[in-house]
């Protein structure tokens, strides 16, 4: 007759907890990833077309333009100083 000592499949019941928990977490994480990807695709399809811009995009472009203008101005000043120093040496 089989001995009833709390073993399941020849193992203690506590040794099955970690694999079951890992499998459950993997299943939940996988379903969350699939759901997130589908949501992102759906939102991308319903997004406005390329021709229209949002306020945030317009503000970001204005900020980038002002940064580029500053860099352009510094570059022009540097070039004019280099040309002035070259003219003084001649």
One Martini backbone bead per residue (centre of mass of N, CA, C, O) as a GRO file, in nm:
protein
   90
    1UNK     BB    1   0.099   0.035   0.019
    2UNK     BB    2   0.073   0.359   0.007
    3UNK     BB    3   0.242   0.628   0.126
    4UNK     BB    4   0.120   0.904   0.324
    5UNK     BB    5   0.353   1.195   0.308
    6UNK     BB    6   0.292   1.452   0.100
    7UNK     BB    7   0.358   1.351  -0.178
    8UNK     BB    8   0.420   1.478  -0.514
    9UNK     BB    9   0.558   1.306  -0.749
   10UNK     BB   10   0.803   1.259  -0.537
   11UNK     BB   11   0.741   1.536  -0.396
   12UNK     BB   12   0.720   1.809  -0.245
   13UNK     BB   13   0.489   2.061  -0.237
   14UNK     BB   14   0.702   2.305  -0.231
   15UNK     BB   15   0.864   2.231  -0.507
   16UNK     BB   16   0.613   2.339  -0.701
   17UNK     BB   17   0.581   2.648  -0.665
   18UNK     BB   18   0.798   2.782  -0.849
   19UNK     BB   19   0.713   2.668  -1.130
   20UNK     BB   20   0.423   2.773  -1.119
   21UNK     BB   21   0.491   3.072  -1.083
   22UNK     BB   22   0.663   3.105  -1.339
   23UNK     BB   23   0.445   3.025  -1.542
   24UNK     BB   24   0.239   3.241  -1.461
   25UNK     BB   25   0.417   3.489  -1.516
   26UNK     BB   26   0.469   3.428  -1.815
   27UNK     BB   27   0.174   3.437  -1.902
   28UNK     BB   28   0.113   3.726  -1.813
   29UNK     BB   29   0.341   3.869  -1.969
   30UNK     BB   30   0.260   3.774  -2.251
   31UNK     BB   31  -0.026   3.897  -2.254
   32UNK     BB   32   0.065   4.189  -2.207
   33UNK     BB   33   0.239   4.222  -2.459
   34UNK     BB   34   0.022   4.164  -2.668
   35UNK     BB   35  -0.170   4.388  -2.576
   36UNK     BB   36   0.027   4.628  -2.618
   37UNK     BB   37   0.077   4.589  -2.919
   38UNK     BB   38  -0.216   4.614  -3.012
   39UNK     BB   39  -0.264   4.897  -2.899
   40UNK     BB   40  -0.039   5.042  -3.056
   41UNK     BB   41  -0.147   4.974  -3.337
   42UNK     BB   42  -0.424   5.104  -3.305
   43UNK     BB   43  -0.317   5.393  -3.241
   44UNK     BB   44  -0.149   5.425  -3.505
   45UNK     BB   45  -0.395   5.404  -3.701
   46UNK     BB   46  -0.557   5.654  -3.546
   47UNK     BB   47  -0.365   5.849  -3.623
   48UNK     BB   48  -0.264   6.111  -3.758
   49UNK     BB   49  -0.146   6.238  -4.015
   50UNK     BB   50   0.145   6.377  -4.135
   51UNK     BB   51   0.028   6.670  -4.209
   52UNK     BB   52  -0.037   6.683  -3.917
   53UNK     BB   53  -0.006   6.881  -3.616
   54UNK     BB   54   0.076   6.916  -3.303
   55UNK     BB   55   0.155   7.104  -3.038
   56UNK     BB   56   0.402   6.941  -2.947
   57UNK     BB   57   0.544   6.935  -3.221
   58UNK     BB   58   0.566   7.241  -3.258
   59UNK     BB   59   0.730   7.295  -3.000
   60UNK     BB   60   0.970   7.111  -3.071
   61UNK     BB   61   1.048   7.258  -3.331
   62UNK     BB   62   1.100   7.538  -3.206
   63UNK     BB   63   1.326   7.444  -3.019
   64UNK     BB   64   1.513   7.332  -3.240
   65UNK     BB   65   1.538   7.593  -3.402
   66UNK     BB   66   1.667   7.762  -3.174
   67UNK     BB   67   1.912   7.579  -3.142
   68UNK     BB   68   2.011   7.601  -3.435
   69UNK     BB   69   2.048   7.908  -3.436
   70UNK     BB   70   2.268   7.918  -3.219
   71UNK     BB   71   2.471   7.739  -3.368
   72UNK     BB   72   2.488   7.908  -3.623
   73UNK     BB   73   2.588   8.167  -3.489
   74UNK     BB   74   2.847   8.049  -3.364
   75UNK     BB   75   2.971   7.958  -3.632
   76UNK     BB   76   2.984   8.235  -3.768
   77UNK     BB   77   3.163   8.370  -3.553
   78UNK     BB   78   3.400   8.177  -3.578
   79UNK     BB   79   3.455   8.228  -3.880
   80UNK     BB   80   3.501   8.535  -3.858
   81UNK     BB   81   3.741   8.516  -3.664
   82UNK     BB   82   3.922   8.346  -3.846
   83UNK     BB   83   3.931   8.551  -4.078
   84UNK     BB   84   4.048   8.789  -3.913
   85UNK     BB   85   4.310   8.642  -3.827
   86UNK     BB   86   4.407   8.582  -4.117
   87UNK     BB   87   4.423   8.886  -4.207
   88UNK     BB   88   4.635   8.978  -3.989
   89UNK     BB   89   4.872   8.785  -4.082
   90UNK     BB   90   4.892   8.916  -4.383
   0.00000   0.00000   0.00000
